[in-house]
Amino acid sequence: MLRRALIGAALAVLAAASPAAARVAPNASLAGPATVKVGQKATFDATSSTADPAGSIVQYAWDLDGNGSFEEVRTTPKITIVPQTPGQQTLAVRVKDDVGETSVASVRYLVQGAPPVPRLTVPAPVVAGEPVTLDASTSSSPSGTVVAYAWNLDGNGFGADSAEPTTSTTFPAPGTYAVVLRVRDSAEGQATLRRDITVVAPGEDSPAAPGGESPAAAPLGGAAQLGIAPLDTAAQQWLAVGSLTKFAAINGAARRRLGAVRSHGLWVNLLSDRPARFDLRVHVTKAVARRLRLRGAKVIPGYVQVATARHQLGAAGQRPYRLVLPRKVRRALRAPVTLLVRGTATDAAGNRATVSRAFTLRR
């Protein structure tokens, strides 16, 4: 009997000391957008991470800047961020289960900022049969640095990207040639610029421009019969001339007299490097709309649309345009108040440029 008791006690000790069934380590998984715009919300999701069937994931730690430090600790599998730095970024999650085992997953995503601004300098005159250097070195990027340049010199598509901002070519005969420049920046944004280059015969001067300026210095556009003035240097700073998305803008004094706007409307200056139709909308903030008891469409978050307008700019250049507000809106306006004018300009090919300008009304 004593022997049996001893054997039973030994078996009990062995059973107590034997390890539990092996646990499966957690497996982190992370999903999210491949591309995000600066200042816009983006959500990353680790819901598909798994744990041992006998356990569970109890913690999600987040490394938001790819530096290896998991500074944001949560019990939920999703996180929403608002990136502010353009370029390639890394985000990681570390999951931990109920027995302390961990696993890490990460994703790479691109943060897109404002696109680069291509600029092109062409010497004058450009003579048929003689080499000419096209210079894009003044191109810039608000989101980083310009890292690549590509050229379409003959209408047959772009050549390979190059880190060099200049290229040399020869135009075989007098005439007008379309040159298209494409630039790409370190945030992987890109933009194009088209320039029509006038090529003269050997011994021929460059075609004269109004005021005796060379074509490179001449103002762009203008049609006196339509009341449209050429784009001067200041106006062209608002645009990326030749771009498919930045060819138009609106400007004008940011501060206005309330009485003048009530009586005569809101004068804005329409700018475009080509004929374009402007579709404009006038907004006030939701708080202002409540205060002034104005109603309208909620086209953009936080704003109420109180007026619309459409105008055709019949030629490249700039033209003042009187944006008349509805009578009810004019009567309700109280200073100070800010009117946000937003909309699009559409060219004959259907390309669209976004235009926007805020005007503060004071007594």
LUMTI-344815 format. One line per 3 residues: number of its first residue (from 0); for each residue z, x, y of N, C-alpha, C, O. Coordinates in steps of 0.05 Angstrom, whole numbers. Layout:
<pts>
NUM	Z X Y Z X Y Z X Y Z X Y; ... $
</pts>
This chain:
<pts>
0	0 16 -24 0 0 0 0 17 25 -14 11 44; 16 38 24 17 56 48 -9 68 53 -18 72 76; -23 76 30 -49 89 34 -69 70 46 -85 77 64 $
3	-69 44 37 -87 25 48 -82 20 78 -101 17 94; -57 20 85 -49 16 114 -60 39 130 -70 35 153; -57 63 120 -66 87 135 -97 86 138 -107 92 160 $
6	-111 78 117 -140 77 119 -149 56 139 -167 60 154; -135 33 139 -141 11 158 -136 20 186 -152 14 204; -115 34 191 -108 44 218 -130 64 227 -138 63 251 $
9	-138 81 209 -159 101 216 -185 88 223 -198 96 243; -193 68 208 -217 53 214 -216 39 241 -235 38 256; -193 29 247 -189 15 273 -192 35 296 -204 29 317 $
12	-180 59 292 -183 80 313 -212 88 317 -221 91 339; -226 91 294 -255 99 296 -271 77 310 -289 83 326; -266 52 303 -280 30 316 -276 29 346 -294 25 361 $
15	-250 34 354 -244 34 382 -257 57 397 -265 54 420; -260 79 382 -272 103 395 -302 104 395 -314 120 409; -315 87 378 -344 88 376 -357 78 402 -347 59 414 $
18	-379 90 410 -392 82 436 -405 55 433 -412 46 411; -407 41 456 -421 15 457 -451 20 454 -461 43 456; -465 -1 448 -494 1 446 -505 13 471 -496 8 493 $
21	-526 30 468 -538 45 491 -549 25 511 -562 6 504; -543 29 537 -553 13 559 -580 23 568 -585 48 568; -598 5 576 -623 13 588 -620 17 618 -609 0 632 $
24	-629 40 628 -626 46 656 -643 27 673 -664 17 663; -635 22 697 -652 4 714 -679 17 721 -682 42 720; -698 1 728 -724 10 736 -732 -2 763 -737 -26 765 $
27	-732 15 783 -738 6 811 -768 1 814 -784 16 804; -774 -20 828 -802 -27 835 -803 -37 863 -785 -52 872; -823 -29 878 -824 -36 907 -853 -44 915 -872 -31 907 $
30	-855 -66 929 -881 -75 939 -879 -81 969 -858 -88 979; -902 -78 982 -903 -83 1011 -931 -79 1021 -949 -71 1006; -936 -85 1047 -963 -83 1058 -972 -54 1059 -956 -36 1063 $
33	-998 -50 1056 -1009 -23 1058 -1014 -15 1087 -1014 9 1093; -1017 -35 1104 -1022 -29 1133 -1005 -48 1150 -1003 -72 1144; -993 -36 1170 -975 -51 1189 -983 -43 1217 -989 -20 1222 $
36	-981 -61 1236 -986 -55 1264 -960 -48 1278 -939 -60 1272; -961 -30 1296 -938 -22 1312 -926 -47 1325 -940 -63 1337; -900 -50 1323 -886 -72 1336 -886 -98 1321 -875 -117 1331 $
39	-900 -99 1298 -900 -124 1283 -883 -122 1258 -879 -100 1247; -872 -145 1249 -854 -145 1227 -869 -140 1200 -892 -149 1197; -855 -126 1182 -866 -122 1155 -843 -123 1135 -822 -112 1140 $
42	-848 -138 1114 -827 -142 1093 -834 -126 1068 -857 -128 1058; -814 -111 1057 -817 -97 1032 -799 -109 1012 -776 -117 1018; -808 -111 987 -795 -127 967 -790 -112 941 -809 -101 929 $
45	-765 -110 933 -758 -97 907 -749 -117 886 -735 -110 867; -757 -142 889 -749 -163 871 -757 -157 842 -742 -165 824; -780 -144 838 -789 -139 811 -775 -116 797 -782 -109 774 $
48	-755 -104 810 -739 -83 796 -724 -96 773 -717 -120 774; -720 -81 751 -707 -92 727 -682 -76 720 -678 -53 728; -664 -90 705 -640 -78 695 -637 -85 665 -652 -100 654 $
51	-617 -73 652 -611 -78 624 -606 -108 621 -593 -120 638; -615 -120 599 -610 -149 595 -581 -156 595 -574 -179 602; -564 -137 588 -535 -143 587 -522 -138 615 -498 -144 618 $
54	-537 -128 634 -526 -122 660 -542 -134 683 -557 -154 679; -539 -123 706 -554 -133 730 -554 -112 751 -538 -93 751; -573 -115 770 -574 -97 794 -555 -108 814 -556 -132 821 $
57	-538 -91 825 -517 -101 843 -521 -89 871 -507 -98 890; -539 -70 874 -542 -57 901 -570 -47 905 -583 -36 887; -580 -51 930 -606 -41 939 -601 -23 964 -593 -34 984 $
60	-606 3 961 -603 21 983 -630 29 993 -648 36 977; -634 29 1020 -661 33 1031 -662 59 1048 -645 64 1065; -683 74 1043 -690 97 1059 -714 89 1076 -736 87 1066 $
63	-710 83 1102 -730 71 1118 -749 91 1131 -770 84 1141; -742 117 1131 -758 137 1145 -768 160 1126 -779 179 1136; -763 157 1101 -773 177 1082 -759 204 1083 -770 224 1074 $
66	-734 205 1094 -720 230 1096 -701 236 1072 -687 256 1072; -701 217 1053 -684 221 1029 -656 210 1032 -640 212 1013; -649 199 1055 -623 188 1060 -624 157 1059 -639 145 1074 $
69	-609 145 1041 -610 116 1037 -588 104 1054 -566 98 1045; -595 99 1080 -574 92 1099 -570 62 1101 -549 53 1111; -588 46 1091 -586 16 1093 -579 6 1065 -596 7 1047 $
72	-555 -5 1061 -546 -14 1035 -542 -44 1036 -529 -55 1053; -555 -58 1016 -554 -87 1015 -551 -96 986 -554 -80 967; -545 -122 983 -544 -134 956 -568 -151 951 -571 -163 930 $
75	-586 -153 971 -610 -169 968 -634 -151 966 -634 -128 976; -656 -160 952 -678 -142 945 -700 -139 966 -720 -126 961; -697 -152 989 -718 -150 1010 -708 -139 1036 -684 -141 1042 $
78	-726 -126 1050 -719 -116 1077 -743 -119 1095 -766 -115 1087; -738 -126 1120 -759 -130 1140 -755 -109 1162 -733 -106 1173; -776 -95 1169 -775 -74 1190 -795 -80 1211 -814 -95 1207 $
81	-792 -67 1234 -811 -68 1256 -818 -39 1264 -805 -28 1281; -839 -27 1252 -845 1 1257 -855 6 1285 -868 -11 1297; -847 29 1296 -855 36 1323 -871 61 1325 -881 68 1346 $
84	-873 76 1303 -887 102 1303 -913 100 1287 -912 96 1263; -936 104 1300 -961 102 1285 -964 125 1265 -951 146 1268; -981 120 1245 -986 141 1225 -976 133 1197 -965 111 1194 $
87	-980 151 1178 -971 146 1151 -941 148 1149 -929 167 1159; -928 129 1137 -899 128 1134 -891 123 1105 -907 113 1089; -866 131 1098 -855 127 1071 -830 110 1073 -813 114 1091 $
90	-827 91 1055 -803 75 1052 -795 75 1023 -812 72 1005; -769 77 1017 -760 79 990 -736 60 986 -721 54 1004; -732 52 960 -709 36 953 -695 49 929 -709 59 911 $
93	-669 49 929 -653 59 906 -637 35 895 -620 25 909; -642 28 870 -627 5 859 -605 16 841 -608 37 828; -583 2 840 -560 10 824 -550 -14 807 -548 -36 818 $
96	-545 -9 781 -537 -32 764 -506 -33 763 -492 -18 776; -496 -51 746 -467 -57 745 -451 -35 732 -426 -36 733; -464 -15 720 -449 7 709 -454 33 724 -447 55 715 $
99	-468 31 747 -472 54 765 -497 70 760 -501 90 774; -515 61 742 -540 75 738 -559 68 760 -560 45 770; -576 88 769 -594 83 791 -623 90 784 -628 104 765 $
102	-641 80 801 -669 86 799 -681 83 827 -672 67 843; -702 99 833 -714 100 859 -744 94 857 -757 103 839; -754 78 877 -783 73 880 -790 76 909 -773 71 926 $
105	-814 84 915 -823 87 943 -852 78 946 -867 77 927; -859 72 971 -886 65 978 -894 80 1003 -878 86 1020; -920 85 1006 -932 96 1030 -947 74 1044 -962 59 1031 $
108	-945 72 1070 -960 52 1085 -969 64 1112 -957 83 1122; -989 52 1123 -1001 61 1148 -992 43 1171 -995 19 1170; -981 56 1192 -975 41 1216 -997 45 1237 -1002 68 1246 $
111	-1010 24 1244 -1033 25 1262 -1023 20 1291 -1010 0 1296; -1030 38 1309 -1024 34 1337 -1049 26 1352 -1069 17 1339; -1049 29 1378 -1073 23 1394 -1096 42 1385 -1090 66 1379 $
114	-1120 33 1384 -1142 50 1374 -1148 72 1393 -1141 71 1416; -1162 93 1384 -1170 115 1402 -1190 106 1422 -1203 85 1419; -1193 122 1443 -1212 115 1465 -1234 137 1465 -1229 159 1474 $
117	-1258 130 1455 -1280 150 1455 -1291 153 1483 -1295 134 1497; -1297 178 1491 -1311 184 1516 -1332 205 1511 -1329 222 1494; -1354 202 1526 -1377 220 1521 -1388 230 1547 -1393 215 1566 $
120	-1391 256 1549 -1403 269 1572 -1431 279 1564 -1434 294 1545; -1451 271 1580 -1479 279 1575 -1489 294 1600 -1488 282 1622; -1499 318 1597 -1509 332 1621 -1534 319 1631 -1548 305 1616 $
123	-1540 323 1656 -1565 313 1668 -1580 335 1682 -1567 352 1696; -1606 337 1679 -1623 318 1664 -1623 326 1634 -1617 349 1627; -1631 307 1617 -1636 312 1589 -1667 314 1586 -1681 294 1592 $
126	-1676 337 1578 -1705 343 1578 -1716 342 1549 -1704 354 1531; -1738 328 1546 -1750 326 1519 -1757 354 1508 -1767 371 1522; -1750 358 1483 -1756 383 1470 -1736 405 1475 -1738 427 1463 $
129	-1716 401 1492 -1696 421 1498 -1669 413 1487 -1662 390 1489; -1654 433 1475 -1628 426 1464 -1609 415 1485 -1609 424 1508; -1593 396 1477 -1573 385 1495 -1547 382 1480 -1547 376 1456 $
132	-1524 388 1493 -1498 386 1481 -1484 361 1490 -1481 357 1514; -1476 345 1471 -1461 321 1476 -1432 327 1471 -1424 338 1451; -1415 319 1491 -1387 328 1491 -1369 304 1490 -1369 288 1508 $
135	-1352 302 1469 -1333 280 1467 -1304 290 1469 -1286 277 1460; -1301 314 1481 -1274 326 1481 -1254 311 1499 -1230 315 1496; -1263 294 1517 -1244 279 1533 -1235 253 1520 -1220 238 1531 $
138	-1245 248 1495 -1234 225 1480 -1204 228 1475 -1194 251 1474; -1190 206 1474 -1161 208 1471 -1151 185 1453 -1166 167 1445; -1126 187 1446 -1113 167 1429 -1085 162 1438 -1069 180 1440 $
141	-1078 136 1444 -1051 130 1451 -1032 130 1427 -1007 128 1430; -1043 132 1403 -1026 130 1379 -1023 157 1364 -1010 159 1343; -1035 178 1375 -1033 204 1362 -1053 223 1375 -1054 226 1399 $
144	-1068 237 1359 -1089 255 1368 -1115 249 1355 -1116 239 1332; -1137 254 1369 -1164 250 1357 -1168 273 1337 -1166 296 1344; -1175 266 1312 -1178 286 1292 -1206 288 1281 -1212 308 1267 $
147	-1223 269 1286 -1250 270 1274 -1270 256 1293 -1264 236 1306; -1294 268 1293 -1316 257 1309 -1341 254 1291 -1346 272 1275; -1355 232 1294 -1380 228 1279 -1401 218 1298 -1395 203 1317 $
150	-1427 225 1293 -1448 218 1311 -1471 204 1296 -1478 211 1274; -1482 184 1310 -1506 171 1301 -1527 176 1323 -1527 162 1344; -1545 195 1318 -1563 204 1339 -1592 192 1336 -1608 194 1354 $
153	-1597 180 1312 -1624 171 1308 -1626 142 1297 -1648 134 1288; -1604 128 1297 -1604 100 1288 -1603 98 1258 -1605 76 1247; -1599 120 1244 -1599 120 1214 -1570 122 1203 -1567 128 1179 $
156	-1551 117 1219 -1523 118 1210 -1509 143 1219 -1521 162 1228; -1483 143 1215 -1466 166 1223 -1468 189 1204 -1471 185 1180; -1467 213 1215 -1464 237 1198 -1436 240 1189 -1419 223 1194 $
159	-1430 262 1176 -1403 267 1166 -1383 272 1189 -1391 281 1211; -1358 264 1185 -1337 270 1205 -1335 300 1209 -1337 316 1191; -1329 307 1234 -1325 335 1241 -1301 337 1260 -1295 319 1276 $
162	-1286 359 1258 -1264 364 1276 -1273 373 1303 -1258 374 1322; -1299 381 1305 -1310 391 1331 -1319 367 1348 -1332 349 1339; -1310 367 1374 -1317 345 1392 -1344 346 1404 -1352 328 1419 $
165	-1360 367 1398 -1386 369 1410 -1408 371 1388 -1402 379 1366; -1432 363 1396 -1454 366 1378 -1479 372 1395 -1481 363 1418; -1498 387 1383 -1523 393 1397 -1546 379 1383 -1547 378 1358 $
168	-1564 369 1399 -1588 356 1388 -1612 360 1407 -1609 370 1429; -1635 352 1398 -1659 353 1414 -1674 327 1411 -1679 317 1389; -1681 315 1434 -1696 291 1435 -1726 298 1438 -1733 313 1456 $
171	-1743 289 1420 -1770 300 1418 -1789 292 1441 -1807 307 1447; -1784 269 1453 -1803 259 1473 -1788 244 1495 -1766 235 1490; -1800 240 1518 -1787 225 1539 -1783 196 1530 -1797 185 1513 $
174	-1762 184 1541 -1755 156 1534 -1725 152 1535 -1711 169 1545; -1717 129 1525 -1688 122 1524 -1679 122 1495 -1691 109 1478; -1658 137 1489 -1647 140 1462 -1618 130 1461 -1602 136 1479 $
177	-1612 114 1441 -1584 105 1437 -1569 125 1420 -1577 133 1398; -1546 134 1431 -1528 152 1417 -1502 138 1413 -1491 126 1431; -1492 138 1388 -1466 125 1382 -1446 146 1373 -1452 162 1354 $
180	-1423 146 1385 -1401 165 1378 -1379 148 1365 -1372 127 1374; -1368 159 1343 -1345 147 1330 -1323 168 1329 -1327 190 1320; -1299 160 1337 -1276 178 1336 -1254 165 1319 -1252 141 1317 $
183	-1239 182 1305 -1217 174 1289 -1192 190 1296 -1194 214 1301; -1169 176 1297 -1145 191 1305 -1126 195 1281 -1132 187 1259; -1103 208 1287 -1085 216 1266 -1070 192 1254 -1058 194 1233 $
186	-1072 169 1267 -1060 145 1256 -1081 128 1241 -1076 105 1234; -1104 141 1236 -1127 129 1221 -1139 105 1235 -1153 89 1223; -1135 104 1261 -1150 84 1277 -1177 96 1285 -1179 120 1287 $
189	-1197 79 1290 -1223 89 1298 -1236 70 1318 -1229 46 1319; -1254 81 1334 -1269 65 1354 -1296 78 1359 -1299 102 1354; -1315 62 1368 -1341 73 1373 -1349 69 1402 -1339 51 1416 $
192	-1368 85 1411 -1379 83 1438 -1409 88 1436 -1418 107 1424; -1424 70 1449 -1453 73 1450 -1462 81 1478 -1451 71 1497; -1480 100 1480 -1491 109 1505 -1521 111 1503 -1532 124 1485 $
195	-1535 98 1521 -1564 100 1523 -1571 124 1541 -1563 125 1564; -1585 143 1530 -1591 168 1544 -1621 168 1552 -1639 164 1535; -1625 173 1578 -1653 175 1588 -1662 204 1586 -1650 222 1596 $
198	-1685 207 1572 -1696 234 1567 -1722 236 1584 -1739 218 1583; -1724 257 1600 -1747 261 1618 -1766 283 1606 -1758 299 1590; -1790 283 1616 -1809 303 1608 -1803 329 1622 -1790 329 1643 $
201	-1810 352 1610 -1805 378 1623 -1816 378 1652 -1839 370 1657; -1800 388 1670 -1808 390 1698 -1804 364 1714 -1809 364 1738; -1795 342 1701 -1790 317 1715 -1761 314 1721 -1744 322 1705 $
204	-1755 304 1745 -1727 300 1753 -1715 276 1738 -1730 259 1727; -1688 275 1738 -1675 251 1726 -1681 227 1743 -1684 230 1768; -1683 203 1732 -1688 179 1747 -1666 175 1768 -1643 178 1762 $
207	-1674 168 1792 -1654 165 1813 -1638 140 1808 -1649 120 1799; -1613 141 1815 -1595 118 1814 -1589 109 1842 -1593 124 1861; -1579 84 1845 -1572 74 1872 -1553 93 1886 -1534 103 1874 $
210	-1559 99 1911 -1542 118 1926 -1548 146 1920 -1534 164 1930; -1569 152 1905 -1577 180 1900 -1559 193 1879 -1561 218 1876; -1543 177 1864 -1525 190 1844 -1541 195 1819 -1562 182 1814 $
213	-1532 214 1803 -1544 219 1777 -1536 197 1758 -1516 184 1763; -1551 193 1736 -1544 172 1717 -1515 174 1707 -1502 154 1702; -1505 199 1703 -1479 202 1693 -1458 193 1712 -1436 184 1704 $
216	-1463 194 1738 -1443 186 1758 -1448 158 1769 -1431 148 1784; -1471 146 1762 -1477 120 1774 -1459 98 1763 -1450 99 1740; -1452 78 1780 -1436 56 1770 -1452 40 1750 -1476 39 1750 $
219	-1437 26 1732 -1449 12 1710 -1453 -18 1718 -1435 -31 1727; -1478 -28 1713 -1483 -56 1716 -1487 -65 1744 -1494 -50 1762; -1481 -91 1748 -1484 -103 1775 -1509 -119 1777 -1530 -112 1767 $
222	-1507 -143 1790 -1530 -160 1795 -1524 -175 1820 -1510 -195 1821; -1535 -165 1842 -1530 -177 1869 -1536 -206 1870 -1522 -222 1882; -1558 -214 1857 -1567 -242 1858 -1547 -261 1844 -1547 -285 1849 $
225	-1530 -249 1826 -1510 -265 1812 -1482 -262 1824 -1463 -273 1814; -1480 -246 1845 -1455 -240 1857 -1437 -222 1841 -1412 -223 1843; -1450 -205 1824 -1435 -187 1806 -1438 -159 1817 -1460 -149 1819 $
228	-1415 -146 1822 -1415 -118 1832 -1416 -99 1809 -1406 -106 1787; -1426 -75 1812 -1425 -55 1791 -1397 -47 1784 -1378 -51 1800; -1393 -37 1760 -1367 -26 1752 -1363 1 1765 -1377 20 1760 $
231	-1343 2 1783 -1337 28 1795 -1318 44 1776 -1312 35 1754; -1311 68 1785 -1295 86 1767 -1269 73 1759 -1260 74 1736; -1255 60 1779 -1229 48 1773 -1233 25 1753 -1216 22 1735 $
234	-1254 9 1756 -1259 -13 1737 -1264 -3 1709 -1255 -14 1690; -1279 19 1707 -1286 30 1681 -1262 41 1666 -1262 44 1642; -1240 47 1681 -1216 56 1668 -1202 34 1652 -1186 39 1634 $
237	-1209 9 1658 -1198 -13 1643 -1213 -17 1617 -1203 -31 1599; -1236 -5 1614 -1253 -11 1591 -1258 14 1574 -1252 37 1583; -1268 10 1550 -1279 31 1534 -1309 25 1532 -1318 11 1514 $
240	-1324 35 1552 -1352 27 1555 -1367 32 1529 -1366 55 1518; -1382 12 1520 -1397 15 1495 -1383 7 1470 -1395 4 1449; -1356 2 1473 -1341 -6 1449 -1348 -34 1441 -1358 -50 1457 $
243	-1344 -41 1415 -1349 -68 1406 -1325 -86 1409 -1327 -110 1406; -1302 -74 1416 -1278 -91 1419 -1263 -86 1446 -1244 -101 1452; -1271 -67 1462 -1258 -61 1487 -1277 -61 1510 -1273 -46 1530 $
246	-1298 -77 1509 -1319 -76 1529 -1313 -94 1554 -1328 -93 1573; -1291 -109 1553 -1285 -128 1575 -1256 -128 1581 -1239 -120 1564; -1249 -137 1605 -1221 -139 1613 -1219 -157 1637 -1239 -165 1649 $
249	-1194 -164 1645 -1189 -177 1670 -1168 -161 1685 -1150 -149 1673; -1170 -160 1711 -1150 -148 1727 -1146 -163 1753 -1156 -185 1756; -1132 -151 1772 -1125 -164 1797 -1097 -158 1804 -1081 -149 1787 $
252	-1089 -163 1829 -1062 -157 1839 -1042 -172 1822 -1044 -196 1817; -1021 -157 1813 -1001 -169 1795 -982 -188 1809 -971 -205 1796; -979 -185 1835 -961 -203 1850 -977 -221 1869 -995 -211 1883 $
255	-971 -246 1869 -986 -266 1885 -967 -284 1900 -944 -287 1892; -977 -296 1922 -962 -316 1937 -965 -343 1922 -987 -351 1916; -942 -356 1918 -942 -381 1905 -959 -401 1920 -975 -416 1908 $
258	-956 -402 1946 -971 -422 1962 -1001 -418 1960 -1016 -437 1959; -1010 -393 1959 -1039 -387 1957 -1050 -397 1930 -1072 -408 1929; -1034 -393 1909 -1044 -401 1882 -1044 -432 1881 -1062 -443 1869 $
261	-1024 -445 1892 -1024 -474 1893 -1048 -485 1907 -1061 -504 1898; -1055 -472 1930 -1077 -483 1947 -1104 -475 1937 -1123 -491 1938; -1107 -450 1928 -1134 -439 1923 -1139 -430 1894 -1161 -421 1888 $
264	-1119 -433 1877 -1122 -424 1850 -1115 -395 1846 -1108 -381 1866; -1117 -385 1821 -1110 -358 1815 -1136 -342 1812 -1151 -346 1794; -1140 -323 1831 -1164 -307 1831 -1159 -283 1812 -1140 -269 1814 $
267	-1178 -279 1793 -1177 -257 1775 -1203 -242 1777 -1223 -254 1786; -1204 -217 1768 -1229 -202 1768 -1238 -198 1739 -1224 -186 1723; -1262 -208 1733 -1273 -205 1707 -1289 -179 1705 -1306 -174 1722 $
270	-1285 -164 1684 -1298 -138 1681 -1312 -138 1653 -1300 -147 1634; -1337 -128 1653 -1350 -125 1627 -1373 -105 1630 -1385 -103 1651; -1377 -89 1608 -1400 -70 1609 -1426 -83 1599 -1445 -69 1594 $
273	-1425 -110 1595 -1449 -124 1586 -1445 -154 1593 -1423 -162 1599; -1466 -170 1592 -1463 -199 1596 -1443 -210 1575 -1444 -202 1552; -1425 -227 1583 -1405 -237 1565 -1394 -264 1574 -1394 -270 1598 $
276	-1385 -280 1555 -1372 -305 1561 -1342 -301 1559 -1332 -292 1539; -1327 -309 1581 -1298 -306 1581 -1286 -334 1576 -1291 -353 1590; -1269 -335 1555 -1253 -359 1549 -1224 -352 1554 -1212 -335 1540 $
279	-1213 -364 1575 -1186 -356 1585 -1166 -379 1581 -1173 -402 1582; -1141 -371 1577 -1119 -390 1574 -1096 -380 1592 -1090 -356 1593; -1082 -398 1605 -1059 -392 1622 -1034 -401 1608 -1032 -424 1599 $
282	-1014 -383 1606 -990 -389 1592 -966 -384 1610 -966 -368 1629; -944 -399 1604 -917 -393 1615 -899 -391 1591 -905 -402 1569; -876 -378 1594 -857 -377 1572 -846 -404 1566 -846 -422 1583 $
285	-835 -408 1542 -824 -433 1534 -801 -441 1552 -797 -464 1559; -785 -421 1561 -762 -426 1578 -772 -437 1605 -761 -456 1616; -793 -425 1616 -804 -434 1641 -816 -462 1638 -813 -479 1656 $
288	-830 -467 1616 -841 -493 1611 -820 -515 1611 -824 -536 1622; -797 -509 1598 -775 -528 1598 -765 -533 1626 -759 -555 1635; -761 -510 1641 -750 -513 1668 -768 -528 1687 -758 -544 1703 $
291	-794 -524 1684 -813 -538 1701 -824 -564 1690 -840 -578 1702; -814 -571 1666 -822 -595 1652 -852 -596 1647 -866 -616 1653; -863 -574 1638 -891 -572 1631 -895 -573 1601 -879 -562 1586 $
294	-916 -586 1593 -922 -588 1565 -950 -577 1560 -968 -577 1578; -954 -566 1536 -980 -555 1529 -980 -544 1501 -960 -546 1487; -1002 -533 1493 -1005 -521 1467 -988 -496 1464 -986 -481 1483 $
297	-978 -491 1440 -962 -467 1434 -981 -449 1418 -978 -447 1393; -999 -435 1432 -1019 -418 1418 -1007 -392 1409 -1014 -382 1388; -989 -380 1426 -977 -355 1419 -947 -360 1419 -936 -375 1435 $
300	-932 -346 1401 -903 -350 1398 -889 -345 1425 -894 -325 1439; -871 -363 1432 -855 -360 1456 -868 -369 1482 -855 -367 1503; -893 -378 1481 -907 -386 1505 -919 -414 1502 -924 -424 1479 $
303	-924 -427 1525 -937 -453 1526 -962 -451 1542 -961 -440 1564; -984 -460 1532 -1010 -459 1546 -1011 -483 1565 -1008 -506 1557; -1017 -477 1591 -1017 -498 1611 -1045 -501 1624 -1049 -520 1639 $
306	-1064 -484 1619 -1091 -487 1630 -1111 -470 1614 -1103 -451 1601; -1136 -478 1616 -1158 -463 1603 -1181 -461 1622 -1184 -477 1640; -1198 -441 1617 -1222 -437 1634 -1243 -423 1618 -1236 -407 1600 $
309	-1268 -427 1625 -1290 -413 1612 -1310 -405 1634 -1317 -421 1652; -1319 -379 1633 -1339 -370 1653 -1358 -350 1640 -1349 -333 1624; -1383 -352 1647 -1403 -334 1637 -1409 -312 1657 -1417 -318 1680 $
312	-1404 -287 1650 -1412 -265 1666 -1440 -257 1659 -1445 -247 1637; -1459 -262 1677 -1487 -260 1669 -1499 -232 1668 -1522 -228 1661; -1483 -212 1676 -1493 -184 1676 -1469 -166 1673 -1446 -174 1679 $
315	-1474 -141 1666 -1452 -121 1665 -1442 -116 1694 -1458 -116 1713; -1416 -113 1697 -1405 -108 1723 -1378 -123 1726 -1365 -129 1707; -1371 -129 1751 -1346 -142 1757 -1350 -164 1777 -1366 -162 1795 $
318	-1334 -186 1774 -1338 -209 1791 -1312 -224 1794 -1298 -229 1774; -1304 -231 1819 -1280 -247 1823 -1285 -275 1812 -1307 -286 1814; -1264 -287 1800 -1266 -313 1789 -1241 -329 1796 -1219 -320 1792 $
321	-1245 -353 1807 -1222 -370 1815 -1215 -388 1791 -1230 -406 1783; -1191 -383 1781 -1181 -399 1758 -1164 -421 1770 -1142 -417 1779; -1174 -446 1769 -1161 -469 1781 -1141 -481 1761 -1149 -487 1738 $
324	-1117 -484 1769 -1096 -496 1752 -1096 -526 1755 -1102 -536 1777; -1089 -541 1734 -1087 -570 1736 -1068 -578 1758 -1048 -564 1764; -1073 -601 1770 -1056 -610 1793 -1027 -612 1785 -1009 -604 1801 $
327	-1021 -622 1761 -994 -625 1752 -980 -598 1751 -956 -595 1758; -995 -578 1741 -983 -551 1739 -978 -539 1767 -957 -528 1772; -997 -542 1785 -994 -532 1812 -969 -544 1825 -954 -529 1838 $
330	-965 -569 1822 -942 -583 1835 -916 -574 1823 -896 -573 1837; -916 -568 1797 -891 -561 1783 -883 -532 1788 -859 -526 1784; -901 -515 1796 -895 -486 1798 -872 -481 1819 -873 -493 1841 $
333	-854 -465 1811 -832 -456 1829 -829 -426 1827 -829 -415 1805; -826 -413 1849 -823 -383 1849 -794 -375 1843 -776 -390 1851; -790 -352 1830 -811 -335 1818 -819 -345 1791 -802 -356 1776 $
336	-844 -341 1783 -853 -349 1757 -877 -331 1750 -892 -322 1767; -879 -325 1724 -901 -307 1715 -921 -323 1699 -914 -338 1680; -946 -321 1706 -968 -333 1691 -981 -311 1674 -990 -291 1685 $
339	-984 -316 1648 -997 -297 1630 -1025 -308 1624 -1028 -330 1613; -1046 -293 1633 -1073 -301 1627 -1083 -285 1604 -1084 -260 1605; -1090 -299 1583 -1101 -285 1559 -1126 -299 1549 -1131 -322 1556 $
342	-1141 -285 1533 -1166 -298 1523 -1184 -277 1510 -1175 -255 1502; -1209 -284 1508 -1229 -267 1496 -1255 -266 1513 -1261 -285 1527; -1269 -244 1510 -1296 -242 1521 -1315 -238 1498 -1310 -221 1481 $
345	-1336 -253 1497 -1355 -252 1474 -1383 -245 1484 -1393 -258 1502; -1394 -224 1472 -1421 -215 1481 -1443 -230 1465 -1436 -246 1447; -1468 -224 1470 -1490 -238 1458 -1491 -234 1428 -1502 -251 1413 $
348	-1480 -211 1418 -1481 -206 1390 -1457 -217 1375 -1455 -214 1351; -1439 -231 1390 -1416 -242 1377 -1392 -224 1376 -1371 -232 1366; -1394 -200 1387 -1370 -182 1388 -1350 -193 1408 -1358 -204 1429 $
351	-1325 -190 1402 -1304 -201 1419 -1285 -179 1429 -1277 -161 1414; -1277 -182 1454 -1257 -165 1466 -1234 -182 1475 -1238 -203 1486; -1209 -173 1469 -1186 -188 1478 -1179 -180 1507 -1178 -156 1513 $
354	-1174 -199 1524 -1167 -194 1552 -1140 -206 1558 -1133 -227 1547; -1124 -193 1575 -1097 -202 1581 -1088 -191 1607 -1093 -167 1613; -1073 -207 1623 -1062 -198 1648 -1040 -217 1657 -1044 -241 1655 $
357	-1018 -206 1667 -996 -222 1676 -995 -222 1707 -1000 -201 1719; -989 -245 1719 -988 -248 1748 -961 -261 1755 -954 -282 1745; -946 -248 1773 -920 -258 1782 -924 -272 1809 -934 -261 1828 $
360	-915 -297 1810 -918 -313 1835 -891 -312 1849 -870 -318 1838; -892 -305 1875 -869 -304 1892 -874 -321 1917 -896 -328 1923; -852 -326 1932 -855 -342 1956 -870 -326 1978 -874 -336 2000 $
</pts>
